[in-house]
Amino acid sequence: MVPKPLVKPGKPRSAVVTGSGRGIGRAIAVELVGRGYQVIVTDLDAAAAETTANEIGAALGLGLDVTDPDANRDIAARAREIAPLGAWVCNAGVLMEGDLTALSVGQVRAMVEVNVLGVMWGVRAAADAFRDQHEVKGGDIGVIASLSAHAPVPGLSVYAATKAAVLSLTTSLASELRPDKIRVHAVCPDGVDTAMVAGMDAQGDVRAALAAGVLLTPPQVARELVDMFGTGRVYKTLPAWRGAVARSASLAPRAAVHLDPWVRRLGARRLKKAGKR
């Protein structure tokens, strides 16, 4: 199925995707290029951003530390030099396995600063850019949250908390920015087949919990997010049935505590059957 173009002929729009040198971010950049945007690929690894931009036909590849508010604004300005800003996707994120008490101070700070503050600085830069544009009105902001935003995830408590924070942020921003015709969307995927997941401890409980669910592909996540652009949809979980299960666990946390060992055993059996454990 050919994706629906989002940019009208003769009315170019630029787009920025953070953390898009690889993985989900790269897939989102590919999707946006296919929908007609002039895309700026950004990544903490500037070389990866430039390589990806060249490979997918993006407008530019640049280094970006999303925890730097001024750097986000500089990227927004570069995007507007190419074409009026049409979309900004906050994808950059980091994950460290481990219980809260086992993580270092640096690991906790990194997840909060990249996963939460990085989204806030990106949204502020994008929102101000949208407001400053007189030739066009509004645009779309996309946020990569996680299924873990909906339910307790032992072993990923800090990561899950950051994703719950950005999902809450998204729902509030959808109302705050609506008067400026700025639409805000988030996608909450189950596990995604990326280097981040592949790098998890195959013998660990977190990898087992993910194996009990659905492993999505980056292009699937990218398509679902970009399909919300131009609409009033605020967020969606992938797959939908996993979202329902996760939300029910959040509503009944005591039951979820007792269910968690069973979920991990199921995932461990699946990994063993697949020869990955």
N, C-alpha and C positions, 0 to 999 in steps of 0.2 A: 504494500500500500504506500503510495507516494504521499509524504507529509504535506499538509496544507501550508503554503507560503504565508509568512506573517508580515513581510515587508512589501509594500505596494510598489510597482514599477515607477521609477522616476522620483521616489521618495525614500532615499537611502536612510537606514538607521544603523547605528553602531551598537555593539553589545560587548560586555566584559564578563569573563568567567574566571573566578579566582581558583587557584589550585588546579589548573587545567592542563598541566604538563603531561598528565597520565590519568588513568582510571576513570572515575565517573565524570570528573571535570572535563577531561578530553572528549568523552562521549557527548557531553552537553555542548561543547564548542562545535563539534562536528554537526550536531543536530541544528544548532543555530545558523551555521554556515549554509546548511541545506535549506533553511527557512528564509534565507535572503539577507541575513544580517552581515555587516562588516564586523567581524569578531576580533577582539583583542584577547589573546591567550595570556594569562598571567600565572606565575608560579613563583614560589620562593627560590626554586632552581631556575634562574633566568635562561640558562642554556637549554633546559628541557622545554621551556615555554617557546623559545625561538624555533627549536626543532619541530615541535608539534605544530606551530603556526604554519611553518613551511610545508609540512606534510599534508595538512588538511585544507589548505587554501584560505587560511585566516588572514586578516589584514596585518596583524602585528603580534609579536610574542615578546613579552616584557617580564622582568623580575618584579615581584611584589611581596612584601611582608605585610600581611593583612592586619597585623597588630599595630601598625603605624598609621594613625589617622591621616596624617598629611600625605603619605604615600598613596592611600586610597583616593584622595582628592586629585593627586597628580595624574593618576590613571584615568579618572573620570574626565579630566581636562584633555588628555591625549585622545580619548575616545571621541569627544566632541569635535576635535580637529578633523577627524575622519568623516564623521556624519553625526547628526543629532543622536543623542543617546536614546536607545530604545529598550534596552534590557540590561540588567546587571544580575549575575548569579553568584551568590555566596556559597561556594562549594568547598573551599579550603578547610581542612579539618585534620586533627591528629587524634590518635587512639593509643592508649597504653593500657595493657591488661594489668589487673591486680586489684585487690581490695584497697579501699581508701587508706587503711592503716599501713599498707605495705608499699604504697607509692611514695616516691621522693617528693619533696616540696617543689622541685623543678618540674616534675612530671605533672603534678596537679596544676601548677600555674600555667604550664604550656597548654593543657587542654582547655582551661577556662579562658585564657587570653586568645587562643586561636579560634576555638569553637564558638565562643560567645562574644567576646569583645571584637574579634575579627569581623563577625557578622554585623555587629552594631556600627562599626566604623565604615564598613562597606555600604550599609543601608544609608547612613548619613550622607556619604559622598554622592551616592546615586540620587537620593531624594533631592539634594540641593541642586544637582546638575539638571534633573528633570524640571525643577521649579524655575531655573534660570533660563530655560529654553523658551523663546517666544514664538519660534516658527512651528513648534509642535507641542502638543499637550500630553503630559503624562507618559507612562511606560510601565514596564513590568520588572519586578524584583523577585528573583527565585532564591529559595533557601533549601539547602540539603539538611534535613533533620534525620530522623531514624525511627524505626519501629520501637527502639528502646526508650523513646520519649514517652511512650504510653504505659510502660509496665516496669516493675522491678527487674533489674538485671544484675544479680550478684556477680562480682568479679569485674564488672564494668560500671560500677556505681558512679564514678566521677564522669565518665564519658556519657552515660545515660542522663545524668543530671544536666550536662551541658546541652544535650539535644532536647531535653524537656524545656530548658530555658529558651532555646531559639524557636521552638514550636509555639510557646506562649508568646514570645516576642512577635512572631509572625501574625498571630491572631489579633493582637492589639494593633500592630502596624496597619493591618488591612483596613481598620477603621480610622486610625489617625491620618493615614495618607490618602484616603478615598477622596476628600475634597479637592486634592490636587490631581485627580485622575491617575494616581499611581496605584497599580494593582500589586499585591504582595501574595506570593504563593509558596507553599512548602510541600516537599514530598518526604514521606516517612517510609523508607524501604526496609524490608527484612534484610538479611545478609546479602551482600553483593560480591560477586566474584572479582575481587581486586587484589592488588599486592598487599593491601592492609590486612585483609582476611587471610590470605595465603601465608602471611608472616606470623599469624597467631600460633601459639603452642598447640600442636596437633593432639597432644595428650591432655590438654587443659580443659577445664569445665566450660570456659567461654566458647571454645571452638565446638564442643559437644552441643551446647545450647543452640548455636547457630545451625548446626547440622540437623537439628530436630525441626527446623523451619524450612524456608524456601530460599535457595541461592539464586538471586537474580543476576542479570548481566548489566553492565554499565549502559549499553544502548537502551535497554528497557526502562531504566530509571530516567535517562535523559528524555526519552520520548514522552513519558508520563508527565514530567515536569513542564516541558515546553508546550505540551498540549493544553496546559492551563493558561498559558499566556493569552491575554486579550479577553479572558473570561473572569467571572466573579468568584470562581472556585478558590478557596483559601488554602486548603491542604487535602492531601489524600494519602492513604497508607497503601503499601504494596507488599503482598496482595491484600485485597480488602478484607478477606476472611481472617488473615493474621492480625489485622488491626482490631477486629472485633474481639478476638481472643485476648489480645494484649490489653485492651481497655477493660475487659471483664476482670482480668487479673489485677489491674490497678484499682478497680472498685472493691475487690475482695482480697486485699494484700495478705491476710492471714492464710487464706486458702492457697494463694500463690506460693507462699513459703513452703507449704507441704507438697505442692505439685512440682516445684523446681527440680528436686532430685530425680523424679520420674522423667521429666523432659530431658535432662542431661544424660540419663541412661539410654533413652531412645536415640539421641544424637550420637552417643558413643557407639552404639550398635551399628548405626548407619555408616559411620566413619570406618569401622572395622570391616564391614561388608564391602566397602568401596576400596579397601586396601590402604587406607590413609591413617590407620592407627594399628 
